[in-house]
Amino acid sequence: MNINQLETLLTISRTMSFRKAGEMLNLTQPAVSAQIKSLEDEFGTMLIDRNQPVTLTDSGKLFLEHAEKILGTVDELKQKLADMSQIPQGHIQIGTTTSIAMQILPRILSYFQEEYPNIKTAIHSMNSSQIMAAVENGSIDIGIGYLFDKNPNLEMSPLYYDTFELIVSHAHPLSKYSHLSVENLRNVPFILLTPETAARRFVEQVFKSYGLVPNVVMEVSSSEEVKRMVELNLGASIISKLSASKELRTGTLACIKVDEFDITHPVGLMYKSGRYVNSAMQQFLRDLKGMPETQFIGTE
Protein backbone atom coordinates (compact mmCIF):
# COMPACT_ATOMS: atom_id res chain seq x y z
CA MET A 1 0.00 0.00 0.00
CA ASN A 2 1.24 3.49 -0.81
CA ILE A 3 -0.04 7.06 -0.49
CA ASN A 4 -0.82 7.35 -4.20
CA GLN A 5 -3.21 4.41 -3.97
CA LEU A 6 -5.03 6.03 -1.05
CA GLU A 7 -5.29 9.32 -2.92
CA THR A 8 -6.69 7.47 -5.93
CA LEU A 9 -9.35 5.77 -3.82
CA LEU A 10 -10.28 9.09 -2.24
CA THR A 11 -10.59 10.76 -5.65
CA ILE A 12 -12.78 7.93 -6.97
CA SER A 13 -15.04 8.25 -3.91
CA ARG A 14 -15.54 11.94 -4.77
CA THR A 15 -15.98 11.61 -8.54
CA MET A 16 -17.64 8.17 -8.66
CA SER A 17 -15.74 7.61 -11.90
CA PHE A 18 -12.45 5.91 -12.79
CA ARG A 19 -12.12 8.18 -15.84
CA LYS A 20 -12.71 11.44 -13.95
CA ALA A 21 -10.39 10.33 -11.16
CA GLY A 22 -7.68 9.65 -13.74
CA GLU A 23 -8.15 13.10 -15.26
CA MET A 24 -7.85 14.77 -11.86
CA LEU A 25 -4.75 12.73 -10.93
CA ASN A 26 -3.18 12.89 -14.41
CA LEU A 27 -3.30 9.11 -14.69
CA THR A 28 -4.64 6.81 -17.37
CA GLN A 29 -7.79 4.89 -16.57
CA PRO A 30 -5.89 1.54 -16.62
CA ALA A 31 -3.40 2.99 -14.12
CA VAL A 32 -6.28 4.00 -11.82
CA SER A 33 -7.81 0.54 -12.11
CA ALA A 34 -4.45 -1.11 -11.39
CA GLN A 35 -3.94 0.90 -8.21
CA ILE A 36 -7.37 -0.04 -6.87
CA LYS A 37 -6.92 -3.69 -7.88
CA SER A 38 -3.58 -3.74 -6.02
CA LEU A 39 -5.25 -2.44 -2.85
CA GLU A 40 -8.04 -5.00 -3.14
CA ASP A 41 -5.58 -7.84 -3.62
CA GLU A 42 -3.45 -6.72 -0.67
CA PHE A 43 -6.39 -6.53 1.72
CA GLY A 44 -8.36 -9.41 0.24
CA THR A 45 -11.62 -7.52 -0.24
CA MET A 46 -13.61 -5.70 -2.92
CA LEU A 47 -13.45 -1.93 -2.30
CA ILE A 48 -15.35 -0.61 -5.31
CA ASP A 49 -18.47 -1.85 -7.09
CA ARG A 50 -17.60 -1.17 -10.72
CA ASN A 51 -21.19 -1.22 -11.98
CA GLN A 52 -22.39 2.16 -13.19
CA PRO A 53 -22.54 4.42 -11.35
CA VAL A 54 -19.34 3.45 -9.52
CA THR A 55 -19.91 3.11 -5.75
CA LEU A 56 -17.91 2.09 -2.72
CA THR A 57 -18.68 -1.27 -1.14
CA ASP A 58 -19.17 -1.45 2.63
CA SER A 59 -15.52 -2.53 2.87
CA GLY A 60 -14.58 0.40 0.66
CA LYS A 61 -16.40 2.88 2.91
CA LEU A 62 -14.59 1.54 5.98
CA PHE A 63 -11.27 1.58 4.12
CA LEU A 64 -11.89 5.18 2.96
CA GLU A 65 -12.53 6.33 6.54
CA HIS A 66 -9.07 5.12 7.58
CA ALA A 67 -7.45 6.30 4.34
CA GLU A 68 -8.65 9.86 5.03
CA LYS A 69 -7.08 9.72 8.50
CA ILE A 70 -3.79 8.48 7.06
CA LEU A 71 -3.75 11.20 4.40
CA GLY A 72 -4.58 13.79 7.04
CA THR A 73 -1.61 12.62 9.12
CA VAL A 74 0.64 12.81 6.06
CA ASP A 75 -0.54 16.37 5.30
CA GLU A 76 0.13 17.39 8.91
CA LEU A 77 3.61 15.89 8.71
CA LYS A 78 4.32 17.78 5.49
CA GLN A 79 3.14 21.02 7.11
CA LYS A 80 5.26 20.49 10.23
CA LEU A 81 8.30 19.81 8.09
CA ALA A 82 7.57 22.92 6.02
CA ASP A 83 7.23 24.94 9.23
CA MET A 84 10.81 24.08 10.06
CA SER A 85 11.91 26.47 7.31
CA GLN A 86 10.50 29.32 9.43
CA ILE A 87 8.69 30.79 6.43
CA PRO A 88 4.96 31.25 7.25
CA GLN A 89 3.10 29.07 4.79
CA GLY A 90 0.14 26.77 4.53
CA HIS A 91 -3.64 26.93 4.29
CA ILE A 92 -6.10 28.51 6.72
CA GLN A 93 -9.80 27.69 6.74
CA ILE A 94 -11.68 30.69 8.20
CA GLY A 95 -15.32 30.65 9.24
CA THR A 96 -17.22 33.89 9.77
CA THR A 97 -20.56 35.58 9.22
CA THR A 98 -21.49 37.13 5.88
CA SER A 99 -21.44 40.66 7.28
CA ILE A 100 -18.00 40.24 8.88
CA ALA A 101 -16.69 38.65 5.69
CA MET A 102 -17.87 41.65 3.68
CA GLN A 103 -17.05 44.44 6.14
CA ILE A 104 -13.88 43.29 7.88
CA LEU A 105 -11.99 40.60 6.01
CA PRO A 106 -11.23 42.41 2.73
CA ARG A 107 -9.02 44.97 4.53
CA ILE A 108 -7.29 42.31 6.61
CA LEU A 109 -6.75 39.73 3.89
CA SER A 110 -5.47 42.19 1.29
CA TYR A 111 -2.72 43.18 3.74
CA PHE A 112 -2.07 39.60 4.79
CA GLN A 113 -1.79 38.20 1.28
CA GLU A 114 0.60 40.96 0.28
CA GLU A 115 2.82 40.31 3.30
CA TYR A 116 2.65 36.50 3.23
CA PRO A 117 2.04 35.23 -0.32
CA ASN A 118 2.76 31.62 0.73
CA ILE A 119 -0.28 31.57 3.00
CA LYS A 120 -3.57 30.68 1.34
CA THR A 121 -6.93 31.38 2.97
CA ALA A 122 -10.42 30.01 2.35
CA ILE A 123 -13.48 31.81 3.75
CA HIS A 124 -16.60 29.89 4.80
CA SER A 125 -19.74 31.91 5.52
CA MET A 126 -21.88 30.65 8.42
CA ASN A 127 -23.94 31.93 11.32
CA SER A 128 -22.53 32.61 14.79
CA SER A 129 -23.55 29.32 16.38
CA GLN A 130 -22.17 27.32 13.45
CA ILE A 131 -18.79 29.05 13.70
CA MET A 132 -18.12 27.82 17.22
CA ALA A 133 -19.22 24.26 16.38
CA ALA A 134 -17.09 24.20 13.22
CA VAL A 135 -13.98 25.35 15.10
CA GLU A 136 -14.56 22.75 17.80
CA ASN A 137 -15.02 19.86 15.36
CA GLY A 138 -12.03 20.94 13.28
CA SER A 139 -13.81 21.65 9.99
CA ILE A 140 -12.43 25.20 10.10
CA ASP A 141 -9.17 26.42 11.63
CA ILE A 142 -10.16 29.87 12.85
CA GLY A 143 -13.53 31.44 13.54
CA ILE A 144 -14.25 35.16 13.61
CA GLY A 145 -17.55 36.04 15.26
CA TYR A 146 -19.38 37.29 18.34
CA LEU A 147 -17.90 35.93 21.55
CA PHE A 148 -21.22 35.50 23.38
CA ASP A 149 -20.65 32.02 24.77
CA LYS A 150 -17.68 30.58 26.63
CA ASN A 151 -16.33 27.21 25.55
CA PRO A 152 -13.56 25.42 27.51
CA ASN A 153 -12.38 23.73 24.31
CA LEU A 154 -11.75 27.00 22.48
CA GLU A 155 -9.28 29.85 22.79
CA MET A 156 -10.97 33.22 22.29
CA SER A 157 -9.50 36.67 21.76
CA PRO A 158 -11.54 39.90 21.21
CA LEU A 159 -10.60 42.05 18.21
CA TYR A 160 -13.16 44.86 18.43
CA TYR A 161 -16.57 45.71 19.89
CA ASP A 162 -19.86 46.16 18.04
CA THR A 163 -23.42 47.15 18.93
CA PHE A 164 -26.82 46.20 17.57
CA GLU A 165 -28.97 49.09 16.34
CA LEU A 166 -32.56 49.77 15.28
CA ILE A 167 -32.60 50.68 11.59
CA VAL A 168 -35.49 51.91 9.41
CA SER A 169 -35.95 53.47 6.00
CA HIS A 170 -36.51 57.23 5.83
CA ALA A 171 -40.10 56.50 4.75
CA HIS A 172 -40.82 54.50 7.92
CA PRO A 173 -43.12 56.13 10.55
CA LEU A 174 -40.40 55.75 13.21
CA SER A 175 -37.80 57.62 11.15
CA LYS A 176 -38.94 60.95 12.62
CA TYR A 177 -37.71 59.82 16.06
CA SER A 178 -34.09 60.00 17.18
CA HIS A 179 -34.65 58.13 20.43
CA LEU A 180 -37.06 55.36 21.51
CA SER A 181 -37.44 52.76 24.26
CA VAL A 182 -37.96 49.07 23.66
CA GLU A 183 -41.53 49.52 24.90
CA ASN A 184 -42.20 51.71 21.83
CA LEU A 185 -41.33 48.72 19.64
CA ARG A 186 -44.11 46.47 20.97
CA ASN A 187 -46.12 46.26 17.72
CA VAL A 188 -43.52 47.32 15.17
CA PRO A 189 -43.22 44.87 12.23
CA PHE A 190 -39.66 43.54 12.17
CA ILE A 191 -37.49 41.95 9.52
CA LEU A 192 -34.95 39.92 11.50
CA LEU A 193 -32.15 37.48 10.95
CA THR A 194 -32.84 33.80 11.64
CA PRO A 195 -32.97 32.56 15.28
CA GLU A 196 -29.47 31.04 15.37
CA THR A 197 -27.74 34.35 14.58
CA ALA A 198 -26.12 36.61 17.18
CA ALA A 199 -28.33 39.61 16.34
CA ARG A 200 -31.54 37.60 16.66
CA ARG A 201 -30.46 36.08 19.98
CA PHE A 202 -29.71 39.55 21.31
CA VAL A 203 -33.06 40.95 20.16
CA GLU A 204 -35.04 38.14 21.75
CA GLN A 205 -33.11 38.38 25.02
CA VAL A 206 -33.77 42.13 25.31
CA PHE A 207 -37.46 41.85 24.41
CA LYS A 208 -37.96 38.91 26.77
CA SER A 209 -36.38 40.82 29.67
CA TYR A 210 -39.14 43.42 29.26
CA GLY A 211 -41.92 40.89 28.84
CA LEU A 212 -42.23 41.52 25.11
CA VAL A 213 -42.09 39.43 21.95
CA PRO A 214 -40.87 41.04 18.70
CA ASN A 215 -43.43 41.17 15.90
CA VAL A 216 -41.42 39.29 13.27
CA VAL A 217 -43.02 39.53 9.83
CA MET A 218 -40.03 38.27 7.87
CA GLU A 219 -36.87 36.24 8.54
CA VAL A 220 -33.81 36.35 6.27
CA SER A 221 -30.40 34.72 6.47
CA SER A 222 -28.00 37.64 6.00
CA SER A 223 -27.56 41.27 7.01
CA GLU A 224 -27.33 42.23 3.34
CA GLU A 225 -30.84 40.90 2.75
CA VAL A 226 -32.08 42.67 5.88
CA LYS A 227 -30.77 46.02 4.70
CA ARG A 228 -32.33 45.68 1.25
CA MET A 229 -35.74 44.80 2.75
CA VAL A 230 -35.57 47.70 5.21
CA GLU A 231 -34.59 50.10 2.42
CA LEU A 232 -37.78 49.00 0.64
CA ASN A 233 -39.68 49.95 3.84
CA LEU A 234 -40.99 46.43 4.39
CA GLY A 235 -40.27 46.70 8.11
CA ALA A 236 -37.74 47.81 10.73
CA SER A 237 -34.78 45.73 11.86
CA ILE A 238 -32.06 45.38 14.48
CA ILE A 239 -28.64 44.46 13.13
CA SER A 240 -24.96 45.09 13.73
CA LYS A 241 -24.18 48.80 13.47
CA LEU A 242 -20.95 47.95 11.69
CA SER A 243 -22.74 45.92 9.02
CA ALA A 244 -25.04 48.90 8.31
CA SER A 245 -22.28 51.53 8.47
CA LYS A 246 -22.19 52.18 4.72
CA GLU A 247 -25.96 52.65 4.44
CA LEU A 248 -26.06 54.89 7.52
CA ARG A 249 -23.19 56.96 6.13
CA THR A 250 -24.76 57.35 2.68
CA GLY A 251 -28.22 58.00 4.14
CA THR A 252 -30.17 55.10 2.63
CA LEU A 253 -31.05 53.93 6.15
CA ALA A 254 -31.73 55.73 9.42
CA CYS A 255 -30.55 54.62 12.87
CA ILE A 256 -32.66 55.24 15.98
CA LYS A 257 -31.12 55.10 19.44
CA VAL A 258 -32.73 52.59 21.81
CA ASP A 259 -31.27 52.69 25.34
CA GLU A 260 -31.93 49.00 25.96
CA PHE A 261 -29.76 48.10 22.94
CA ASP A 262 -26.82 50.22 24.14
CA ILE A 263 -24.57 47.25 24.96
CA THR A 264 -21.21 46.54 23.36
CA HIS A 265 -20.46 43.01 22.20
CA PRO A 266 -16.97 41.56 21.62
CA VAL A 267 -16.17 40.22 18.17
CA GLY A 268 -13.05 38.12 17.96
CA LEU A 269 -11.04 35.05 17.11
CA MET A 270 -11.83 31.46 18.05
CA TYR A 271 -9.52 28.47 17.61
CA LYS A 272 -9.38 25.05 19.22
CA SER A 273 -7.35 24.67 22.41
CA GLY A 274 -4.41 22.30 22.23
CA ARG A 275 -4.46 21.79 18.46
CA TYR A 276 -1.35 21.99 16.33
CA VAL A 277 -1.04 25.56 15.04
CA ASN A 278 0.95 25.71 11.81
CA SER A 279 3.09 28.69 10.83
CA ALA A 280 0.30 30.19 8.71
CA MET A 281 -2.12 30.18 11.64
CA GLN A 282 0.54 31.46 14.03
CA GLN A 283 1.26 34.44 11.81
CA PHE A 284 -2.41 35.14 11.12
CA LEU A 285 -3.33 35.04 14.81
CA ARG A 286 -0.32 37.10 15.81
CA ASP A 287 -1.04 39.82 13.25
CA LEU A 288 -4.77 40.04 13.99
CA LYS A 289 -4.26 40.21 17.74
CA GLY A 290 -1.76 43.03 17.23
CA MET A 291 -4.02 45.18 15.05
CA PRO A 292 -5.72 48.29 16.52
CA GLU A 293 -9.51 48.27 16.73
CA THR A 294 -9.72 50.95 14.01
CA GLN A 295 -8.33 48.41 11.54
CA PHE A 296 -11.57 46.47 11.91
CA ILE A 297 -14.25 49.12 12.46
CA GLY A 298 -12.73 51.91 10.35
CA THR A 299 -12.53 55.56 11.29
CA GLU A 300 -15.49 57.00 9.35
Secondary structure as the mmCIF struct_conf table of DSSP 4:
data_model
#
loop_
_struct_conf.conf_type_id
_struct_conf.id
_struct_conf.beg_label_comp_id
_struct_conf.beg_label_asym_id
_struct_conf.beg_label_seq_id
_struct_conf.end_label_comp_id
_struct_conf.end_label_asym_id
_struct_conf.end_label_seq_id
HELX_RH_AL_P HELX_RH_AL_P1 ILE A 3 THR A 15
BEND BEND1 MET A 16 MET A 16
HELX_RH_AL_P HELX_RH_AL_P2 PHE A 18 LEU A 25
TURN_TY1_P TURN_TY1_P1 ASN A 26 ASN A 26
HELX_RH_AL_P HELX_RH_AL_P3 GLN A 29 PHE A 43
TURN_TY1_P TURN_TY1_P2 GLY A 44 GLY A 44
BEND BEND2 THR A 45 THR A 45
STRN STRN1 ILE A 48 ASP A 49
BEND BEND3 ASN A 51 PRO A 53
HELX_LH_PP_P HELX_LH_PP_P1 VAL A 54 VAL A 54
STRN STRN2 THR A 55 LEU A 56
HELX_RH_AL_P HELX_RH_AL_P4 ASP A 58 ASP A 83
TURN_TY1_P TURN_TY1_P3 MET A 84 GLN A 86
STRN STRN3 GLY A 90 THR A 96
HELX_RH_AL_P HELX_RH_AL_P5 THR A 98 GLN A 103
TURN_TY1_P TURN_TY1_P4 ILE A 104 ILE A 104
HELX_RH_AL_P HELX_RH_AL_P6 LEU A 105 GLU A 115
TURN_TY1_P TURN_TY1_P5 PRO A 117 ASN A 118
STRN STRN4 ILE A 119 SER A 125
HELX_RH_AL_P HELX_RH_AL_P7 SER A 128 ASN A 137
TURN_TY1_P TURN_TY1_P6 GLY A 138 GLY A 138
BEND BEND4 SER A 139 ASP A 141
STRN STRN5 ILE A 142 TYR A 146
BEND BEND5 ASP A 149 ASP A 149
TURN_TY1_P TURN_TY1_P7 PRO A 152 ASN A 153
STRN STRN6 LEU A 154 ASP A 162
STRN STRN7 PHE A 164 VAL A 168
TURN_TY1_P TURN_TY1_P8 HIS A 170 ALA A 171
BEND BEND6 HIS A 172 HIS A 172
HELX_RH_3T_P HELX_RH_3T_P1 PRO A 173 LYS A 176
BEND BEND7 SER A 178 SER A 178
STRN STRN8 HIS A 179 LEU A 180
HELX_RH_3T_P HELX_RH_3T_P2 VAL A 182 LEU A 185
TURN_TY1_P TURN_TY1_P9 ARG A 186 ASN A 187
STRN STRN9 PRO A 189 LEU A 193
TURN_TY1_P TURN_TY1_P10 PRO A 195 GLU A 196
BEND BEND8 THR A 197 THR A 197
HELX_RH_AL_P HELX_RH_AL_P8 ALA A 198 SER A 209
TURN_TY1_P TURN_TY1_P11 TYR A 210 GLY A 211
STRN STRN10 ASN A 215 VAL A 220
BEND BEND9 SER A 221 SER A 222
HELX_RH_AL_P HELX_RH_AL_P9 SER A 223 GLU A 231
TURN_TY1_P TURN_TY1_P12 LEU A 232 ASN A 233
BEND BEND10 LEU A 234 LEU A 234
STRN STRN11 ALA A 236 ALA A 236
STRN STRN12 SER A 237 SER A 240
TURN_TY1_P TURN_TY1_P13 LYS A 241 ALA A 244
HELX_RH_AL_P HELX_RH_AL_P10 SER A 245 THR A 250
TURN_TY1_P TURN_TY1_P14 GLY A 251 GLY A 251
BEND BEND11 THR A 252 LEU A 253
STRN STRN13 ALA A 254 VAL A 258
HELX_RH_3T_P HELX_RH_3T_P3 ASP A 259 PHE A 261
STRN STRN14 HIS A 265 LYS A 272
TURN_TY1_P TURN_TY1_P15 SER A 273 GLY A 274
HELX_RH_AL_P HELX_RH_AL_P11 SER A 279 LYS A 289
TURN_TY1_P TURN_TY1_P16 GLY A 290 GLY A 290
BEND BEND12 MET A 291 MET A 291
TURN_TY1_P TURN_TY1_P17 GLU A 293 GLU A 293
HELX_RH_AL_P HELX_RH_AL_P12 THR A 294 ILE A 297
#
